[in-house]
């Protein structure tokens, strides 16, 4: 069995390399194949369409994890690597992938996955990225995210000079908050998830 206890909500499925049905936002089938004692391969689908795949590799000392992923849910397929650091050991007898991990950083990622276009015309903010887009009136009603299969809606508001907040909803529940601050050609982004208090902070530069 593979279980993601920190996912919201938690879920599990049989890790036998065959497709398993799941009820997840934007995903309805997954599979996980155990390659060896330190490596697994995973993949996801939605309505028969391949959404992406990944290979998970645990280091020889068991203290770091590298995820090599391919995202097919986009206009242009992208790939990249994610590095994680172990925070708790795997239970006795479990695969080396088991345990608690925290994000350590990103490796090389396709340029298309890193590019987002913002356009503010009057009070309408339009955001476009590889595989999706949305337009919302500042302070207005939630907008649908084109290209998203998860049913997520978003609102936008101005919270200061060159500062904006995006609020993401799914089934009328907030699933994410993103605050953007623009200073010249630099953009600072702070994304949080109030469901588990997770936080991601990054910077972007104007092309």
N, C-alpha and C positions, 0 to 999 in steps of 0.2 A: 504494500500500500504506500502511496505517496500522499502526504497531507501537508497543506499549507495552513498552519495554525494562526499566522499573523495576517492572512488575507481577510478582507472584509466583504461578506462574512467568510469564516473559515470553510474549507472544503477538502475533500479527499477523493481519490479514485485508485483503481487497481493499476499498478505500474508493470504491465506485462507486454508493452510494446504495441498493444492494439488500441484502436480508437474507443474512447469511453465518453458517454454522454455526461455533460455537466450543465449547470444553470448559472452562467456567469455573464456579466455585462459584455456584450459584443462577442461572446464565444459560446458555442454549444457543444463542442467536442474537443477532446485533448488526448494525447497519448504520451507515454514516457517509457523509454527503453533503457534498461540497465546495460551499458556497454561493458564495463568492468568494475572493479572495486572502487575506482575513483572517478568514473565518467558516466554520465547519463545524457540521453538525447530526448528532447521534448518537442512537441508540435501542437498547433491549435488550428481549429477550423470554425467557420460560422456558415451555416446553411450550405455545407459542402464546399465552401471556398477556403483555400489555404490562407491563413492569416499570418503565419510565421513559424519559425523553428529556432531551436537553440541547442547548443552543446554546453554542458556544465562540467568543468574539469576541476577537481580538488587537487591541490598541490601535494607533493610527497610527504611533507610534514603535517598535512591536514589543517593548516592554519589559514589558508587563503583559497578563494574560489574564483575562477574565471568563467564568465558566461560569454560565449560567442554566439551572437544572435543575427537572424535575418528577419526583417519586418517586410511582409508581403502586403500588408493592409495600407497601401499608399499608392499614389500615382506612379512613383518611381521606387522600386524595391531598394531598401537600404540595409546596411549591415554595420556591426560594430562589436565592441567588447566592453564588458562591465567587470570591475574588480570588487570583490567583497572580502571582508576579514572576519574570521570566526570569533564569536562572542561566547558560545557555549558548546561543549563537546557533544558529539553524537551519542545517543543511548547505546548501551552495550548490544552488539550484534546488528546494529543498523548500518546502512550504507554510509560511506564517508560524507555524502552530501547532507546528511541529517545534522541537525543542530541549529543554532541561531547565528545569523550572519548580519553584518552591517556594511553599508556601502563604503568602499574605500576610494573609488574613483572610476573614471572612464578611460578606455583606450581609444584607438582610432575609430571614428564614426563617419559614415558617409556624409558628404557635405549637404545633400538634400535633406537629411534628417535634422540638421542644425539650423536650417534657414526658415525664418518666419517673417511674413510681411504684415505690417500694421498700416492702416490707412484711416485717418480721422477726417471725415467730411461733414462739416456742421456738427451735429451731435451724434452722428452715427460712426461707431467704431467697427471696422472690418478687419478681421484677422484671417490670414491665409497661410497654410503650411502644406507640406507634402502629404496629400491624402485627405485634406479637410479644410473647411472654412466656415466662418460665421459672421453675421453682421447684427449688431445690437445698438439700439438707441441708448445713450448714456442716461441712466436713471429710469429706463423704460422696462418693458416686459421681457421675460426670458426668450431667448432665441434658440432655434434648433441648430445643431452643429451638423452641417452637411458632410457626408462621408463617414460619420460615426454610426456604428451599429449598436451602441450601448444605450441609446435613448437619453443621453445627457443633454441638458439645456444650460444656457449660460446667460447671465446678466452682466452689464458693464456700468461702471459709475466713475465719475471724477472725484477723487478724494483730496486733491490739492493741486498746486501748480505743477503741471507735467507729471501728475501721479494719478494712477488709475487702479481700480480693483475689478477683477473678474470673479464672479461667484458661480460655481458649477453645481447643478442640481440633478439628482436622479430620483424619480418617484417622489418629488417634492422634498427631498432631504439633501442638505448641503453635503457634497462629497469633495469639494476643493475650493480653496480661495487663493487667488494669485494677485499679488500687488506689484505694480510696475512703476518704476521711477526713471524718467528720462532726463539726462543731463548732456546736452549737446549730442555727440555721436555715441554716447554710452547709455546702456539700459541695464538697470539692476532689477532682477526678478526674484521675488520671494514667494514660493508656493507652499501652502500648508494644507493638511487634511485634518479637519476638526474631529474626525472619527477616531483617530489614533494619535493626534498631535504630532504627526511626522512633518518634517520641514525640509525643503530643498531650496537652496539659494544659488543663483548663478548670474553671470553678466553676459551681455551681448553687445556687439558693436555694429554700427551702421556700415553697410557695404557701399 
